[in-house]
Amino acid sequence: MRKDTDILIVVDMQNDFCPGGNLAVPGGHEVVPLINRIAHGFKHVVLTQDWHPKGHLSFASSHAGKGPFVQIEMPYGPQTLWPDHCIQQTPGSAFHAGLDIPHAELIVRKGFRREIDSYSAFFENDHKTPTGLAGYLKERGFTKAVCVGLAFDFCVRYSAEDAQSLGLETEVIEAACRAIDLNGSAEAARKSLAERDIVLA
């Protein structure tokens, strides 16, 4: 059992990121049993949930003539355009049915502002607008964050980097993640985590 000051952050284990979903991460469903096992070794768990409104500006369908996986400039910086995914109150936005973490204490919904995407569990993609998770963890006295889930090279990576920048000891369990690997993004994530001395277990 992990320490009382450790928290597991389970990132975006939702149907649209699993096979058959609108933005399926290869092998995304494969990590569900491992995440369940890991979670039962933690007293404290937080789940994140992508929660987009229809017409979100990170969707390629919101930009005439643009297809998924191209990058555009938004007011807050570069933004990859995605297939429509994790739209509020749709089956795709629901957690994978196999996820079994009844003791999770908080669900952090992100990406619900139409005009800005949110990869990190802590900040939207302007790296300034907070989700509130940092304050929650600080008030409860957590000192270490362990990140698992989908996708390793986007939402898990940026959640881990922000956790560390906020002063939390941070670890990513890569076996409990899967990557989209868009133009080498998985290796870029590993390199970035290593440069920050984030533990990659």
C-alpha positions as CSV (number, residue, x, y, z in Angstrom):
1,M,0.0,0.0,0.0
2,R,1.3,3.4,-1.0
3,K,1.7,6.2,1.6
4,D,-1.2,8.3,2.7
5,T,0.4,11.3,1.0
6,D,0.6,9.6,-2.4
7,I,-2.2,10.0,-5.0
8,L,-2.9,8.0,-8.2
9,I,-4.1,10.1,-11.1
10,V,-5.9,7.9,-13.6
11,V,-6.0,9.9,-16.8
12,D,-8.9,9.7,-19.3
13,M,-9.8,6.0,-19.3
14,Q,-12.8,6.7,-21.5
15,N,-14.5,4.8,-24.2
16,D,-13.5,7.1,-27.0
17,F,-9.9,6.5,-26.3
18,C,-10.3,2.7,-26.4
19,P,-10.7,0.5,-29.5
20,G,-14.0,1.3,-31.3
21,G,-13.9,4.9,-29.9
22,N,-13.6,8.1,-32.0
23,L,-10.0,8.7,-30.9
24,A,-8.9,5.2,-30.1
25,V,-5.4,4.9,-28.6
26,P,-3.8,1.6,-29.9
27,G,-4.3,-1.0,-27.1
28,G,-5.9,1.5,-24.8
29,H,-8.2,-1.1,-23.3
30,E,-5.3,-3.3,-22.4
31,V,-4.2,-1.2,-19.5
32,V,-7.6,-1.4,-17.6
33,P,-6.8,-4.5,-15.6
34,L,-3.4,-3.2,-14.6
35,I,-4.7,0.2,-13.6
36,N,-7.3,-1.5,-11.5
37,R,-4.6,-3.5,-9.7
38,I,-2.4,-0.5,-9.2
39,A,-5.4,1.6,-7.9
40,H,-6.1,-0.9,-5.2
41,G,-2.6,-0.3,-3.8
42,F,-3.5,3.4,-3.3
43,K,-5.8,4.8,-0.6
44,H,-6.3,7.9,-2.7
45,V,-7.2,8.0,-6.4
46,V,-8.4,10.8,-8.7
47,L,-9.9,10.2,-12.2
48,T,-9.8,12.7,-15.0
49,Q,-12.4,12.9,-17.7
50,D,-12.3,14.6,-21.1
51,W,-15.6,16.5,-21.2
52,H,-16.0,18.4,-24.5
53,P,-19.1,20.3,-25.6
54,K,-20.2,19.8,-29.2
55,G,-18.2,22.0,-31.6
56,H,-15.2,22.2,-29.4
57,L,-12.4,24.2,-31.2
58,S,-9.9,21.3,-30.8
59,F,-12.1,19.3,-33.2
60,A,-11.1,19.2,-36.9
61,S,-14.8,19.4,-37.7
62,S,-14.9,22.9,-36.3
63,H,-12.4,24.2,-38.9
64,A,-13.4,24.2,-42.5
65,G,-10.9,22.4,-44.8
66,K,-8.9,20.9,-41.9
67,G,-8.6,17.2,-41.1
68,P,-7.7,15.4,-37.9
69,F,-4.1,15.3,-36.6
70,V,-3.0,18.5,-38.3
71,Q,-1.6,21.3,-36.2
72,I,-3.0,24.9,-36.2
73,E,-2.2,28.0,-34.2
74,M,-4.7,29.0,-31.6
75,P,-4.6,32.1,-29.4
76,Y,-2.9,30.0,-26.7
77,G,-0.4,28.4,-29.0
78,P,-0.2,25.3,-31.3
79,Q,-3.1,22.9,-31.2
80,T,-3.4,19.5,-32.8
81,L,-6.9,19.0,-34.3
82,W,-8.7,15.8,-33.2
83,P,-11.7,13.8,-34.4
84,D,-14.8,14.7,-32.4
85,H,-14.4,12.8,-29.1
86,C,-15.6,12.6,-25.5
87,I,-18.6,14.8,-26.1
88,Q,-20.5,15.5,-22.9
89,Q,-23.1,12.9,-22.0
90,T,-22.3,10.6,-24.9
91,P,-21.2,6.9,-24.5
92,G,-17.8,7.9,-25.8
93,S,-17.2,10.2,-22.8
94,A,-18.1,7.5,-20.3
95,F,-15.4,5.6,-18.4
96,H,-14.4,2.2,-19.8
97,A,-16.8,-0.4,-18.3
98,G,-13.9,-2.5,-17.0
99,L,-12.5,0.3,-14.8
100,D,-13.0,-0.8,-11.2
101,I,-11.9,1.9,-8.8
102,P,-14.9,2.4,-6.5
103,H,-12.8,4.3,-3.9
104,A,-11.8,7.1,-6.3
105,E,-12.4,10.3,-4.4
106,L,-12.7,12.9,-7.2
107,I,-13.4,13.2,-10.9
108,V,-11.8,16.1,-12.6
109,R,-13.5,17.1,-15.9
110,K,-11.4,19.0,-18.4
111,G,-11.8,20.5,-21.8
112,F,-15.3,21.7,-21.2
113,R,-14.5,25.3,-22.4
114,R,-15.3,25.3,-26.1
115,E,-12.4,27.7,-27.0
116,I,-9.5,25.9,-25.4
117,D,-8.3,22.3,-25.1
118,S,-7.0,20.7,-21.9
119,Y,-4.5,17.9,-21.9
120,S,-3.3,18.3,-18.4
121,A,-5.2,17.4,-15.3
122,F,-4.0,20.6,-13.8
123,F,-4.1,23.3,-16.4
124,E,-5.8,24.0,-19.7
125,N,-3.6,24.3,-22.8
126,D,-2.8,28.0,-22.1
127,H,-0.8,26.6,-19.2
128,K,-2.5,29.2,-17.0
129,T,-6.1,28.3,-16.5
130,P,-6.3,25.9,-13.6
131,T,-8.7,22.9,-13.3
132,G,-8.6,23.2,-9.5
133,L,-6.8,19.9,-9.0
134,A,-3.6,21.6,-7.7
135,G,-5.5,23.3,-4.9
136,Y,-7.4,20.1,-4.0
137,L,-4.1,18.1,-3.7
138,K,-2.4,20.9,-1.7
139,E,-5.3,21.3,0.7
140,R,-5.4,17.6,1.3
141,G,-1.6,17.4,1.9
142,F,-0.6,15.1,-1.0
143,T,3.1,15.2,-1.8
144,K,3.4,12.6,-4.6
145,A,1.5,12.0,-7.8
146,V,1.6,8.8,-9.8
147,C,0.1,9.0,-13.3
148,V,-1.4,6.3,-15.5
149,G,-3.9,6.1,-18.4
150,L,-4.4,7.6,-21.8
151,A,-2.7,8.8,-23.7
152,F,0.9,8.6,-22.5
153,D,2.2,11.2,-25.0
154,F,-0.4,13.8,-24.4
155,C,-2.7,14.0,-21.4
156,V,-0.5,11.7,-19.2
157,R,2.7,13.5,-20.1
158,Y,1.4,17.0,-19.5
159,S,-0.4,16.0,-16.3
160,A,2.9,14.6,-15.0
161,E,4.9,17.6,-16.1
162,D,2.5,20.0,-14.4
163,A,2.4,17.9,-11.2
164,Q,6.1,18.2,-10.9
165,S,6.2,21.9,-11.7
166,L,3.7,22.4,-8.9
167,G,6.2,20.7,-6.4
168,L,4.8,17.2,-6.3
169,E,7.1,14.2,-6.5
170,T,6.0,12.7,-9.7
171,E,6.0,9.2,-11.3
172,V,4.6,7.8,-14.5
173,I,3.9,4.0,-14.8
174,E,4.4,3.5,-18.5
175,A,3.2,-0.1,-18.5
176,A,-0.2,1.3,-17.4
177,C,-0.3,3.8,-20.3
178,R,-0.7,3.6,-24.1
179,A,0.5,6.3,-26.6
180,I,-1.1,7.8,-29.7
181,D,2.5,8.2,-31.0
182,L,1.7,11.0,-33.5
183,N,4.9,12.0,-35.4
184,G,7.2,10.6,-32.7
185,S,5.3,12.0,-29.8
186,A,5.8,8.9,-27.6
187,E,9.6,9.2,-27.7
188,A,9.3,13.0,-27.3
189,A,7.3,12.4,-24.1
190,R,9.9,10.0,-22.7
191,K,12.7,12.5,-23.4
192,S,10.7,15.4,-21.8
193,L,9.9,13.3,-18.7
194,A,13.6,12.2,-18.4
195,E,14.8,15.8,-18.7
196,R,12.6,16.8,-15.9
197,D,13.7,13.9,-13.7
198,I,10.2,12.5,-13.6
199,V,10.3,8.8,-12.6
200,L,9.3,6.6,-15.5
201,A,8.5,3.3,-13.9
